[in-house]
Amino acid sequence: MNWIVAVLISAFFLGLYDLCTKHSVRSNAVTPVFFFSTLTGALVWMVLLLVQAIHPGTLPITLVTDALTWQQHLQIVLKSAIVAASWIGTYYALKHLPLSLGAPIRATSPLLTLFGAILFLGERPTWLETVGILTTLASFVGLSIAGQKEGFHFHRNKWFWFLIVGNIFGAISSLYDKYLFSTLNFSVPTVQCWFSIYTVLIFSPLALGWKLNLWPRNQFEWRWTVPFISLALLVADYAYFWALRHPDALVSLVMSLRRASTLVAFAGGLYFFHEKNGWKKFPAVVGILIGIVLTILGRP
């Protein structure tokens, strides 16, 4: 498979991931959605672990997990905790925000990763990255103006800040992923497998507390999109990592093309959820994508 095709497949399924998340949490209890969606991904990897144990050598190397020490398990537990915090912020935000606003904001996580690299890794932005950041910020102003027409004032809306906090933890996760893969030399399937399993364990006490009515809660309605949240993310990540492994793939171009997921989620929000002011938001969404592309391409 051509690596560009793999990236576009990843972008498409990443957009589906946002659509499935929105459909699952809209007017629904969020905590059970957390639990059952992550349980789906964990079950997939547990089946693969079982196949690996019973019939070693039958799985492709891209699905084979490595044996880990207890210290390495704790390092992946930390990743699961960071991602769980990110999902708590983004899931609750997507429940209350229109997807045509939430998806473009979520797409800015590479900018937060860049800011983290500048603050903690001593990196300095190039001129192209600077142009990309300014373009994104200007587009945010346009998106904010469009959002006000729907009654969403970003600076006063707590769900916007939930999404920002979720994005911050997502950026921390990206930086930590770089550490896991580049410095500690974890393999991709090993991290994906145990991350999926430990995330279920993290959300299990919350699901139990929800079930026992330990706090005021909404009712949960099972929707077919709940397991597809995790399945869409698994396919998106697998295609993304496959593309990165290709010798001709440019990392900057891979990251840029993957941001096309925003267009999938934006269009889906307008078509499936009948969100308002779509064309008024579209220039700002395109501006955000251009800013992100410039930022990613500006990486030295």
N, C-alpha and C positions, 0 to 999 in steps of 0.2 A: 504494500500500500504506500502511495506517495505521502511524504511527511506533511505536505501542505493540506492534503485531503484529511489526514489524521487530525491536524489542528482544527480544521473547520468542523469536523465531527465532534471534537471536544467542545468547541464553542457552541454548537447546536445543543448538545446535551447539557451544557452548563446553563444555557438559557432555559431548557426544559426543567432543570433542577429548580430554578427560580419560580417558574410557573407552577410546578407541583407543590413547592413550599407555600406559595400564596394560596393556592386552592385548598391545601390541607389545613392551614391555620386560620383562614378567613372565617370569622364568627364561630370559632371552635376552640376547645381547650388546647393550649400549646404543649403542655408537659407530656401528655400521652403521645403527641405527634413526635416529640423528641425521641421518646423511648422506642416506639414501634418502627420509626424510620431507621434509627441507628441499629436496632435489632436485626433488621433486614440485611444490612451490610455485614454485620457480624456473623450472621448465619451463613452467608455466602463464603466468607473466609474460613469459618469453622468446617464447612464441607470440604474446602480445598485442603485444609490441614489434615483432615481425616483421610482424604485420598492420598496425600503425600506420605502419611504414616503407613497406610495399608499397602499402597502400590508405589513405592519410591521410584523415581525416574520417569513416571508417566506424564507429569505436568511439565509444561514449557518452563524454561528458566525464569521467565517474567512473572510466574505465579508461585515460585518456590520460595518459602521463607527460611531464614537461617535460625540456628539455635542461638539463644541469648542468655547472657548472665543476668542475675537479679538486678545489677546496677543498670544494665541496658534496658531491662523492663521498666525500671523507674523513670528512665529518660523518656520512654515512649508514653508512660503514664502522664508525665508533665505535658507532653504535646497534646494528649487527649484532654487534659484539664484546660489548656489554653484554647483549644478549638471549641470545647463545650461552652466556655465563657463567650466566645465569639458568636456561637449559634444562639445562645440565650438572647443576646442583644439583637441579632438580625431577625430571628424568627418572630419575636414580639413586635419588632418594628414593621416587618412585612405584613403582619396581621392587620395593622392599623393604617399603614401608609399605602397609597396607590402604587402599584408595581411600576407604573411609568415614572414615578419619582424615586422609589426605592432602588430599582435596578441600576439606574445611572449612578446613584450615590454609592452603591456597593461596588461598582466597577472602579472606584477611585482607590481601592486598597493598594495598588502598586505605588501610588504617591505616598501613602503612609509608610510603606516599606522603605521607600527612598528616604523619607525623613528619618526613619529609624537608623538607616545605614549612615546618614550624615551625622546624627547625634551620637550613636554608639560605636560605629565602626570607623569613624574619622573620614568618611568619603566626602567628596565635594561635588556639587552638581556641575555638569557641563552647561555651556550656553544653550544647547538644544533642550536639555532637561529644564532649564530655567524658563525658556519659552513655553514648554509644555505645561509647567506648573501654573504660569500666569494665564495661559489659555483655559486651563481647567477651572481656575478660580473665577475667571470672568464668566465662564459658562454656568458656574454655580449660581452666580448672581441672576443670570437669565432664568435658570430653573427655579430659583426662589421666587422670582416675580410671577412666573407661570403658576407656581404652587399656591401663591396667595389668592389667586382667582378661584381656587377650590377650598379656600379657608385654611390652608396650611402655611403658617408662618414659621419658618425653620427655627428661628431663634427662640420661639416660645413653645414649640411642639416637642414634648418629651420623647416621642417615638423617633423623631429625627436624631435626638441625642443617643437614644438606644442604638440606633443604626451606626452612629459615629463610634460609640464604644465598641460595638461588634466589629467594626472595621479596624479599630486600633488593635484589638486582640487578633484579628485576622492577619494584620501586618506583623505582629509579634510572632505569630505562627510561621509566617513565611521566612522571617529571619532565623527562627529556630530550625526550620526545615533545612535551610542552607547549612547550618551547623551540623545537623544530624547526617546529612548526605555527604557534605564536602569534608568536614573535619573528622567526624566519627565513622564515616564510611558505612553507614547503614544501607542496606538494599531497599529499593522501592517497595517490593511486595512485603518485606518484613515489617516495615513501618506501617503500610496500609492495613495489613492484617491485624497486628496487635493494637494499633490505634482504634480500629473499628470495634474490637472486643472490649477494650478498656473504656471507650466512650459509653457503651451500654452500661457498664458497671457504674459509671459516674452518674448516669441519668436514672438508674434503678431506684435509689432512695427517693429521688424527687417524684418518680412515678408512683411509688408506694405511698408517699405522703399525700399525693393528689387523690389516690384511691381511698385513703382513710379519712378524707375530708379534714386534713390538719390545717387547712387555710381556705379562705373563700375561693371558689373556683367556678369555672364555666363547665358546662356539660361537654362530653366528648362524643363526637359523631365520626364513626369510621368512614373514611373515604378512600377510594381506590388509589389516589395519588400518594397516600402516606408511604407505602413501601417504595414507590417509584422515586421518591426524593433521594433515597440512598442509592437505588439502582442507577439513576441518571448520573449521580455524582461519581459512582464507580466507573461507569463507561467514560465519562468526561475526563477523569484523572488518568485512566488507563491509556486512552488515545493521546492525551497530552504528554505523558511520560514516554510513550512509544515514539512520538515525534521528536522529543528531545534526544532520544538515543540515536536518531538517524545522523550519519556523519555529515550530510550536507545541510542539515537544519541550522538556521541562524536563530540563536536564542531570542534576540531582540524581535525578530520577525514572528517567531512563535508566540511570544507574549502579546504582541500587538494584534495578531489575527485572532487570538483567543478572546480578546475583548469584544469581538462581534457577538458574543453571548448577550450583551446588553441590548442589541437590536432585536434579538429573538424574544427576550423577556418583555421589552418595551412594546413590540408589536402584539405579543400575546396578551399583555395587559389591556390593550385597547380592544382587541377582538373578542377575547373570552370574558373579560370582566367589565367591558363597556366603560372604561375610564374616560374622563372628560379632558378636553383641551389638549388632545394628543398632538395636533399639528403645531400648537403654540409651544409645546415642550420640545418638539423634534429638533429645532435648530440648537437648543441648549444641549440636548443629548448628543448630537453630532459633535458639538464643540468640546464636550467632555471627552468623547472618544478620540478626537484629534489631539487634545492635550495629553491624554494617556499614551497614545501612540508616539508622540514626539518625546515624551519623557522616557519611554522604554527604548526607543531608537537612539536616544542620547546617551545611553549607558556606554561607558568606555569599554 
